[in-house]
Amino acid sequence: MRSFPITTDKIRQSRMAYTIAGVILAILGLGAIFAPAMTGQAIERIVGWLLLLGGLTAGVMTWFSGREGWKAWLGFGGALAAAAAGALLLWAPVGGGDMLTSVLVGFFAASGLAKVAIAVAQRTSIPVIWPWLLASGILDIVLAVAVLTRFPFNAGWFLGLMLGVSMLCSGVLILWIAYSGGSRHAA
């Protein structure tokens, strides 16, 4: 497996890109924090459309693939399940909250684990940044647990708030990297 180490020279060269990305994520995160119900509804709608369109596409591809017998039924069954889940999120969003909660738990957990792994791998190449990256990863894991433990009672506003916190912290982390990462010495 190839690794792509983060170096202080790469950070200095990309400082403007880091700054822009950090500001955008922080602004989006603040927006989600200040309008969590709207964010939760938007997430539900986007995921609903993705599932519906993905299911319809899979159904069409199954039709044109020339599958026969149980393979065709399996393909149509998966396509129908995705399309139905998407339709539920779009037209009965209250009933689709459990699925959306599961998706967000997976997102927060995967994001957190990836950040922790990157932080541990990069701790010697940029000692100033890795503790902050580790903290951001741990925060995402805590958010996954917070969403999961409230699983049957999650409201859209809670999911929007959790996403906003994650995005805001990621944006601040990227800004920290942009302005502190160019140095090997702690500030």
N, C-alpha and C positions, 0 to 999 in steps of 0.2 A: 504494500500500500504506500502510495506517495504522500508525503506530508508537505505542507506549504507553511513554513514557519513565518510568523509575523516578526519583522525586524524593525528596528527604530528608523532605518533609512526608508523602508517602504511606507511607514506611517508618515514621515516627514514629506515624502513625495505625494502622498494622497491626503494631506491634511484638509484641503478644501472639500474633497468628496466625503471624508469622515464628518466634517462640520455640517455639510448640507444634509447628509443622512441622519445625523444626530438631531438636528433641529426639526426636521420633518417628523421623525418618530416621536420626539418629545411633544410637538404640537398636536399630533394625532392622539397621543396618549392623554394629554390634557383635555382634548375634546371629548374623548371617551369617558374620562372621569367626570366631567361636568355635565354630560348628557348620557348617563349610563343606560337608561331605558331605550333611548333611540339607538344607541350602539348595539344593544342586545337584539333589537328588532332588525337592524340592518344585517347583523351577522346571520340571524335566522333566515332572512330573505336570500342572502348570497348563497349560503349553504344549500338552501332549498332549490334555488335555480341550478346550481352545479349538479346536484343529485338528479333533478328532473331531466336536464339536458343530457347528462351522462347516461342515464338509464335509457332515454329515447335513442341516443346514439348507439348504445350497446345492442338494443333491440333491432335497429336497422342493420347493424353489422352482422348480427346473428342470422337475420333473414337472408342477407346476401352471401353469407359464408358457405352456404350449401350443406350445413350440418343437418344430420338426420337423427331420428330416434331420441334417445335420452340426452345426447349432447345438445340437440336443439332445444329441448325442454329446459335443460340446465341453463343454457344461455339466455333464453327468454325469461326464465325464473329470476335470474340475477338482475336482468335489465328491468323487469317489472318491480322487483324489490327496491331498486335504486330510484326508479321513477315514482313509485308510490311514497317512499320516504320523503322525496323532494316535494311532492304534491302536498303531503301532510304538513311539512314545514311552511309551505307557502299559503295554504288555504285553511289550515287549522293550527296556527303557530303555538297555541298553548299546549296542545297535545304532543308537539314535537320537541319540547324542552329537554326531555331526557336524552334524546339522541344528540342534540346540540351540546348538552352538558358533557356527554361522553367524548365528543369531538374536541371540545376545549380542554378537557382533562388530558387527552392524548397530546394535544399541541403544547400545553404548558410543560408536561412531563418531558416530552422529546426535546423541547427547546432548552429546558433546564439541564437535562443530562448532557446535551451537546455543549452547552456553555461550560459546565463543570469539566468535561473531558478536555476541551480546548484550553481552559485555564490551567489545568494540571500539566498538559503537554507544553504550554508556553511559559511556565513559571520561571525557567532559567533564562529564556531569551529576552523577556521584558519583565523584570521583577516589579516594576511600578504598576503595571496593568493587571497582572494575573489575579491579585486578591479581589479587585473590583469585578472582574469577569466571573470569578468564583461566586462572589456575593450575588451577582445578578442571576446566575444559574440556580443558586440555592433559593432565591426569591421565586423564580418560576416554579420550582418543585414545590415550594410552600403554597403557591397559588393553585397548583394542581391538586394538592391535598385539601386546600380550603374549598375548592369547587366540588371535589369528590365527597367530602364529608357532609356537605349541604345538599348532596345529590338529589334527593327526591323533592327538595324544597327550593331549588334554584329558580329565581326569577330572572327575567331578561336583564333587568337593571344590574343584578349582581354579576352576571356574566360579562356585561359591558364594562362594569367597574374593574373587574379583575383583568380584562384585556387591556384597559386603559393604564392600569398600574404597571403591567408588564411592558407595554410600549413606552411609557414615560421613562421607566428605569433603563430600558435598552437604549433609548435616545440619549439620556444623560451619560450612560456608559460610553457610547460612541463619541460623544463630545469630550469626555475625560480622556479617551484614547487619543483623540486628535490633538489635544493640547498638553497632555502629560506624557504621552507615549513616545514622543520623540526623544526622550531622555532616558537613560538607563538608571538614573539616580532618583530616589524618592524626593518629592517636593517638600 
